[in-house]
Amino acid sequence: MNAFVLNIVAFEQKYSVGIHLDNSVGILSRHIFVAHQTDVFYTSIASDMKGGELDVFNYTNNPSELNFAMPEKTIIPKENMLVRFRGDSYHRVRNYTSSSGVERTSLIVEQYKIDGEYYKWTTTFIEVGGDPNDHELRQIVRDLVKMVLFCFFVYSVYVMSSRGRLRRSNGREKSRRWRRRDCGSRSR
């Protein structure tokens, strides 16, 4: 992968995200680039959350047919959970309710493989406004960087130890199209 987009998504109750592909890499081109892989790390989930599931679908050329289709996988988010799926998988986030009022917050890393002829058009840096003296914003950024680094560390240890395969009890390996890992868990 040679291009990455980090999105921070904070949902308030009753909001949802419709069926879509991740394609927010900044390239000045008529060609549309779809992420090769997407990682979602859940940083904040209300303990009493009802709904808020991530539905992942197989790729199709006609996404309108997915409105009534069953997802390939439905993931119930938990705090400190990392979910990985193919970038060409359509997905959506259902709305949720919670009496605690805690926002459903996640970090999303879209990872791209961009051919050399298009790579030169990739947006290399975008500055998003903010007062440099805003201590709350600075703390949020520090916390986000720590979480992202921790998740990628856990992922790299996982890849190095198991080569990205899940073992069955009989010793055979089985490839998976998506992965789910609890980043904060020590039991793995």
C-alpha positions in Angstrom: 0.0 0.0 0.0 1.3 3.4 -0.8 -1.5 5.9 0.1 -3.5 6.1 3.3 -6.5 8.1 4.5 -7.3 8.4 8.2 -11.0 9.3 9.0 -12.3 10.0 12.4 -16.0 9.4 12.7 -18.0 10.4 15.7 -21.7 9.4 15.5 -24.4 11.0 17.6 -27.5 8.9 18.2 -30.0 8.3 15.4 -27.4 8.8 12.7 -26.3 6.2 10.2 -24.1 5.8 7.1 -25.7 4.3 4.0 -24.2 1.6 1.8 -20.9 2.8 0.3 -17.3 1.9 -0.7 -14.3 3.7 0.8 -12.9 6.0 -1.9 -11.8 9.2 -0.2 -8.2 9.2 -1.3 -7.4 12.6 -2.7 -6.4 12.2 -6.3 -7.1 14.7 -9.1 -8.4 12.3 -11.7 -11.6 11.1 -13.4 -10.6 7.6 -12.3 -12.2 6.5 -9.0 -9.9 4.7 -6.6 -11.4 2.2 -4.1 -9.4 1.3 -1.0 -7.5 -1.9 -1.1 -8.2 -2.5 2.6 -10.1 -0.7 5.3 -9.4 -0.9 9.0 -11.9 0.4 11.6 -10.8 0.9 15.2 -13.6 1.6 17.7 -12.3 4.1 20.3 -15.6 4.9 22.1 -18.7 2.8 22.3 -21.5 3.2 24.8 -21.9 0.2 27.0 -25.7 0.3 26.6 -25.6 0.9 22.9 -28.5 -0.6 20.9 -27.8 -0.8 17.2 -24.7 0.8 15.6 -23.7 -2.4 13.8 -21.3 -2.5 10.8 -22.8 -4.5 7.9 -20.3 -5.7 5.3 -21.4 -6.9 1.9 -19.8 -8.7 -1.0 -18.8 -6.5 -3.9 -21.4 -5.9 -6.6 -21.7 -3.7 -9.7 -25.2 -2.7 -8.6 -25.1 -1.4 -5.1 -28.8 -0.5 -5.1 -29.6 -4.2 -4.9 -27.8 -4.3 -1.5 -30.5 -2.2 0.2 -32.6 -5.4 0.6 -29.8 -7.9 0.8 -28.5 -9.7 3.8 -24.9 -8.6 4.7 -22.1 -11.1 4.5 -21.1 -10.2 8.0 -22.6 -8.0 10.7 -20.2 -6.8 13.3 -21.3 -5.5 16.7 -18.7 -2.9 17.7 -16.9 -3.0 21.0 -14.5 -0.4 22.5 -10.9 -1.2 21.4 -12.0 -3.5 18.7 -10.2 -3.5 15.3 -12.1 -4.7 12.2 -10.4 -5.2 8.8 -12.2 -5.9 5.5 -11.5 -5.6 1.8 -11.8 -2.1 0.4 -14.1 -3.3 -2.4 -16.7 -4.5 0.1 -19.7 -2.3 0.3 -20.6 -1.6 3.9 -22.9 0.5 6.1 -23.3 1.6 9.7 -26.7 1.3 11.3 -28.1 4.0 13.6 -28.0 3.4 17.4 -29.5 4.6 20.7 -28.0 4.9 24.1 -29.2 6.3 27.4 -25.7 7.3 28.4 -25.3 9.8 25.5 -21.8 8.4 24.6 -20.9 9.0 21.0 -19.9 6.0 18.8 -16.4 7.0 17.8 -14.0 5.2 15.4 -10.8 5.7 13.5 -10.9 4.4 9.9 -7.8 3.8 7.9 -8.3 3.4 4.2 -5.3 1.8 2.5 -4.7 2.2 -1.2 -2.5 0.7 -3.9 -2.1 3.5 -6.4 -0.3 3.0 -9.8 2.7 5.2 -10.4 1.0 7.2 -13.2 -1.8 8.4 -10.7 0.3 8.5 -7.6 1.8 11.9 -8.5 -1.7 13.3 -8.3 -2.3 12.1 -4.8 -2.9 14.8 -2.2 0.1 14.7 0.0 -1.0 16.9 2.9 -4.2 18.7 4.0 -4.2 20.9 7.0 -7.5 20.9 8.9 -8.0 24.1 10.9 -7.8 24.4 14.6 -6.3 26.8 17.1 -2.8 25.6 18.0 -3.5 26.8 21.5 -6.6 24.6 21.8 -5.4 22.2 24.5 -8.4 19.9 24.2 -7.8 19.5 20.5 -4.1 18.8 21.1 -5.0 16.1 23.7 -7.4 14.5 21.3 -4.8 14.4 18.5 -2.2 12.9 21.0 -4.7 10.2 22.0 -5.6 9.4 18.4 -1.9 9.0 17.5 -1.3 6.7 20.4 -4.4 4.5 19.5 -3.4 4.3 15.8 0.2 3.4 16.7 -1.0 0.8 19.2 -3.4 -0.8 16.7 -0.8 -1.0 14.0 1.7 -2.5 16.5 -0.8 -5.2 17.5 -1.6 -5.8 13.8 2.1 -6.1 12.9 2.7 -8.6 15.7 -0.3 -10.6 14.6 0.9 -10.7 10.9 4.4 -11.7 11.9 3.2 -14.4 14.3 0.5 -16.0 12.1 1.2 -14.7 8.6 -2.4 -13.4 8.4 -4.0 -16.9 8.6 -6.5 -18.3 11.1 -5.9 -21.8 12.3 -8.6 -24.4 12.5 -8.5 -26.9 15.3 -7.3 -29.7 12.9 -4.2 -27.6 12.0 -5.3 -26.6 8.5 -5.2 -22.9 7.7 -8.1 -21.0 6.3 -7.9 -17.5 4.7 -10.5 -15.0 5.7 -11.8 -12.1 3.8 -12.2 -10.0 6.9 -10.5 -9.9 10.2 -11.7 -8.9 13.7 -9.4 -8.3 16.6 -9.8 -6.7 20.0 -6.8 -4.5 20.2 -7.1 -4.0 24.0 -7.4 -7.7 24.8 -4.4 -9.5 26.2 -6.1 -12.9 25.9 -5.0 -13.5 22.3 
